């Protein structure tokens, strides 16, 4: 991906963050956290990537943790909306589970830099912010769990442990962000389709 394409993707991803300076800081923080980790990244690093002075950062975000909280909130809300759309779609459990996994895994591939930060830097959040983000994660979990439970109740799936299977499916999709590369052999769409097929076999979905 070229610099112009990456810049356009980042503008779209963080379009809801205003003003422009705050959006640039969020985008810069995501790249820095993904490359160096939250704890190894300084506010000076973030400001420099955004083309701003360290002092300018504090106009928009009081702390580095507040930046991570903002990033985590937006990312987890997007993930939740993906799962809500799949869970509320027409069709039986098999169709809904296929759609949920396909779109959830694809998002973690398509936005792998952001996803890597929101999924693997969660413990760096303060207690209050962590509790809020954990609530979004539980809502996502419940939606997927209900789809799997519906399929088990109807006989479409063969699942002995619905909560454990839900955790396994979510972990499988989330881990895409850890290994996916835009220069790799698979596209986000291909990853989503492949993972959907794997999960349907995991739950014993009837052909």
Secondary structure by P-SEA (a helix, b strand, c coil): ccaaaaaaaaaaaacccccaaaaaaaaaaaaaaaacccccccaaaaaaaacccaaaaaaccccaaaaaaaaaaaaaaaaaaaaaaaaaccccaaaaaaaaaaaaaaaaaaaaaaaaaaccccccccaaaaaaaaaaaaaaaaaaaaaaaaaaaacccccccaaaaaaaaaaaaaaccccccccccccaaaaaaaaaaaaaaaacccc
